Structures are given as C-alpha cells and as structure tokens.
Amino acid sequence: MNQRTLAVTALTLGALMSGVAMAQTAAPAAMEKCYGVSLAGKNDCAAGPGTSCAGTSKVDYQANAWKNVPAGTCSTLKTPKGMGSLTPGKA
C-alpha cells in the first residue's frame, strides 16, 4: 500500500467513526403533551372548537391547548393559572 492510499483509508475510517458517534448522541428526547402551559398563539395543537391547530390558542395558559415538553416535566410546570396537566381542561 502506498502512503496516499493509506491516508485516504485513514480519513475515510475517521469520517465513518465520527458519523457513528454523532448518530448515537443525536437521539431525540421523549416528549409529552402538556395542557395549560402555552402562551396565546404559541400552542403546538388542540386549542378547542373553532381552532385549526398549532398557534391558535386565544389566551395565555388556555386549558385545552398543549405544548410538547420533555417527558416527566409537565406536572412540575407552574403557571399563573396553576400547574401543567397531562389531560385537557375546560377553556
């Protein structure tokens, strides 16, 4: 093997190994729907009758509008209207 072939092989292996390492650390975090924590117009979906979906909540902390949050954190989110909920409330 000449030095050029050896260098190209080493670079190729290095690139492959770094790609594998990045793929292992890029796993998405688990998320859950958290109702009553979004600001007006900032919800991810489900904002009640007469709304189409994302960005359609009418008031801050609307009880039937949700945001995706990291799993396990919803019930710890405190708002001026109470805590986040895993189930929709009445708007």
CORSUL-V131458 format. One record per pair of residues at least 12 apart in sequence whose ideal C-beta (glycine too) atoms are under 6 Angstrom apart, sorted by sequence separation. I is the first residue (numbers start at 1). J is the second residue. D is the distance in whole Angstrom. If there is no record, write none. Layout:
i->I j->J d->D
i->I j->J d->D
//
This chain:
i->74 j->86 d->6
i->41 j->55 d->5
i->43 j->57 d->4
i->48 j->64 d->4
i->40 j->57 d->6
i->47 j->65 d->4
i->61 j->79 d->5
i->38 j->57 d->6
i->40 j->59 d->5
i->40 j->60 d->5
i->46 j->66 d->5
i->61 j->81 d->4
i->39 j->60 d->5
i->43 j->65 d->4
i->44 j->66 d->6
i->44 j->67 d->5
i->44 j->68 d->5
i->64 j->88 d->4
i->36 j->61 d->5
i->63 j->89 d->3
i->36 j->63 d->5
i->38 j->65 d->5
i->63 j->90 d->6
i->64 j->91 d->5
i->63 j->91 d->5
i->38 j->67 d->4
i->62 j->91 d->5
i->37 j->67 d->5
i->35 j->66 d->5
i->34 j->66 d->6
i->33 j->66 d->4
i->34 j->67 d->6
i->34 j->69 d->4
i->31 j->68 d->4
i->32 j->71 d->5
i->34 j->74 d->4
i->37 j->77 d->5
i->29 j->70 d->6
i->30 j->71 d->4
i->32 j->74 d->6
i->37 j->79 d->6
i->48 j->91 d->5
i->37 j->84 d->4
i->36 j->84 d->6
i->36 j->85 d->5
i->34 j->84 d->4
i->35 j->85 d->5
i->35 j->88 d->5
//
